[in-house]
């Protein structure tokens, strides 16, 4: 046994002893399913094996018959890959059942694994409960609550059919300018390790064989939160100015640092039984993770003993350095990739991988290993159980978006709010105030409140999510019948009010679009607060954002500031804290920078701290 393997096992046992992995039995080894998996593998042709390794996006499927033609083992719906019939629960369920029914008619009748990005609830489907993004859950630091939220997410995903969630993200973001910062629980690897484990436990429930469980997927392996910033000229628009870029970049650190920071989420989720892992788009010291044999095979599979399978990110294989797609496929599969998210080029992938095996450029043993890993997971999930229907359980529709599910999301919101300032005990507010003026572009905007990865990949501003409650609506519900609630987008009309609430911050974004060098609060948001404060009333600021923002300009004008991050659909949880039905309990999961910092990258010489990691006031 190698030194690193011994160290991994020692640290895993230490986590067990500390109770971090307690609460359920350590998952049984997937090798318990070796015998039936090998028996099935022995019946498969090479084409059928390659089909199990191929994952198209359903929106690019040329014909439903291609499920049989190419022996497909998996499909996904990417960020904007919705049913043509609409984005509701019935349409999603019908879509899943259509594809799964076709797979069950193939020669070997191996069911599809259907994957979806359910990263803060079943966020693609209208009417689902949307939980706070991970950055907020990191502020709550309540592993039991994270587990309950993940359990509900699993149930709502299974209600629509899919059995695989591309979550949790266990990145450890080190630079808040990264557009995916909000997908990480914290800059602190210890928090990520604990909450990532809780999320896996919740998604996979008591066992992968539970019909209401989904297959979890820890991502993105490894180091995606540590990439180095650079200025990049868009390759397709060389005439445009260089753009600031962190996403899909290069993490330039030694292996000891990679292990100490960026592998910690895998140190807990692998022993906890996560059975799929997604390698990162990003590179480690110039080598793309999707083709890094040392990372994927030597560290993850051999040293850490990962028994599940690896799924590439969306078309990530296309980014490998080889000149042809065929060479890129060979590189990634030989490095240890087991299933490839091809989204559109599934015919080419299927054809080229077959040719590579015949040419002995990819060993048949590597194909058999990949397919064996996939089949073992499918067996563990009960997908081969002839006594169990593989179609969606429409009985779960009754609980989809239910009041019970929303109550848990509301608790998540309450516990994730961080009180940054509270001069003169402005908070909690009185429910009997004569008039409360609620202003700002996000006061009545559920899209801004939920952020990216909500209905659309990049998210949307506006009333795009049914069933949720905005801050304005929550305040109106919370106050007494004698209290007047007025509103404006720009802060006007506040004169004469007892107090004002300004709801401001970032508008939705996700990867690619979210990298941002300047994190100052938008001038229009500053203006809202100045307009309200000029009337002489106390002003409470609610800040929606996917990361800490530079807020120095508003601190002298705001009497209280609450960092709500991206709380999701349940605005009532914000009202609970504003009016004292719950005390603020959140503690910052990221260090908050001062505006006079010459760098917003924590650790740089010019970085200055406004609020430290773990900061949060109470009542």
Secondary structure, DSSP 4 states (H G I P E B T S, - for coil): --HHHHHHHHHHHHHHHTTTTTTSPPPPPGGGGHHHHHHHHHH--HHHHHHHTEEEEGGG-S-TTHHHHTT--EEEE-TT---TT-SSHHHHHHHHHHHHHHHTTSSS-PPPEEEE--SSBSTTSTT--BPPPHHHHHHHT-HHHHHHHHHHHHHHHHHHS--EE---B------TTSTTGGGSS-SSHHHHHHHHHHHHHHHHTT-TTSTT--B--EEEETTGGGPPPEEE--TT-TTSPPEEE-TT-EE---HHHIIIIITHHHHHHTTTT--EEEE-SSEETTEEGGG-HIIIIIIIIIIS---SEEB--TTGGGGSSSSSHHHHHHHHHHHT--BEEEET-HHHHHHHHHHHHHTTSS-HHHHHHHHHHHHHHHHHTTTT-TTS--S--GGGGGGTT-HHHHHHHHHHHHHH-EEEEEGGG-PSPPTT-SEEEEESTTTT-HHHHH-SSSSSTT--SSS-STT-B-HHHHHHHHS-TT-EEEEESSSTT-TT-SEEEEEEEPPP--TTT---S--BPPHHHHHHHHHHHTTT-EEEEEEE-SS--B-HHHHTT-SEEEEEES--SBTHHHHHHHTTSS------SS-EE-TT-S--STTSTT--EEE-TT--B--
